[in-house]
């Protein structure tokens, strides 16, 4: 009987000791619902980054953009423009209807150098 009571006490202690909460759990992916600045006339978008920021065409390719409204994917032609002096860059997507959207822009653009963290 003492064994059973001891076992019960141990079981109760285990149940009563709270599991420490996980602080800031990191999900396996992140969803960022954002708004993209767009122009119906692609030339206007390119004029801003080329004239105002002095960025020049650097790379192009194909990309997908996902709608935050309904999850639908849209294919776009992607253009990356860079100013090697100021180190600013922009990535613009141009959709089939000619609409251009600024996907991302930034600064401190440099060639990739392998880091221990990546």
DABELQUI-V989804 format. One record per residue. N is the residue number from 1. RES is the residue in one small letter. SS is DSSP state (H for helix, E for strand, L for the rest). OMEGA is omega as a letter, one per 20 degrees, with the letter a starting at -180 (* if undefined). Layout:
N&RES&SS&OMEGA, N&RES&SS&OMEGA
//
This chain:
1&x&L&r, 2&x&H&r, 3&x&H&a, 4&x&H&r, 5&x&H&r, 6&x&H&r, 7&x&H&r, 8&x&H&r, 9&x&H&r, 10&x&H&r, 11&x&H&r, 12&x&H&r, 13&x&H&a, 14&x&H&a, 15&x&H&a, 16&x&H&a, 17&x&L&a, 18&x&L&r, 19&x&L&a, 20&x&L&a, 21&x&L&r, 22&x&L&a, 23&x&L&r, 24&x&L&r, 25&x&L&a, 26&x&L&r, 27&x&L&a, 28&x&L&r, 29&x&L&r, 30&x&L&r, 31&x&L&r, 32&x&L&r, 33&x&L&a, 34&x&L&r, 35&x&L&r, 36&x&L&r, 37&x&L&a, 38&x&E&r, 39&x&E&r, 40&x&L&r, 41&x&L&a, 42&x&H&a, 43&x&H&r, 44&x&H&a, 45&x&H&a, 46&x&H&r, 47&x&H&a, 48&x&H&a, 49&x&H&a, 50&x&H&a, 51&x&H&a, 52&x&H&a, 53&x&L&r, 54&x&L&a, 55&x&L&a, 56&x&E&r, 57&x&E&a, 58&x&E&a, 59&x&E&r, 60&x&E&r, 61&x&E&r, 62&x&E&r, 63&x&E&r, 64&x&E&r, 65&x&E&a, 66&x&E&r, 67&x&L&r, 68&x&L&a, 69&x&L&a, 70&x&L&r, 71&x&L&a, 72&x&L&r, 73&x&E&r, 74&x&E&r, 75&x&E&r, 76&x&E&r, 77&x&E&a, 78&x&E&r, 79&x&E&r, 80&x&E&r, 81&x&E&a, 82&x&E&r, 83&x&E&a, 84&x&L&a, 85&x&L&a, 86&x&L&r, 87&x&L&r, 88&x&E&r, 89&x&E&r, 90&x&E&r, 91&x&E&a, 92&x&E&r, 93&x&E&r, 94&x&E&a, 95&x&E&a, 96&x&L&a, 97&x&L&r, 98&x&L&r, 99&x&L&r, 100&x&E&r, 101&x&E&r, 102&x&E&a, 103&x&E&a, 104&x&E&r, 105&x&E&a, 106&x&E&a, 107&x&L&r, 108&x&L&r, 109&x&L&r, 110&x&L&r, 111&x&L&a, 112&x&L&r, 113&x&L&a, 114&x&L&r, 115&x&L&a, 116&x&L&a, 117&x&L&r, 118&x&L&*
//
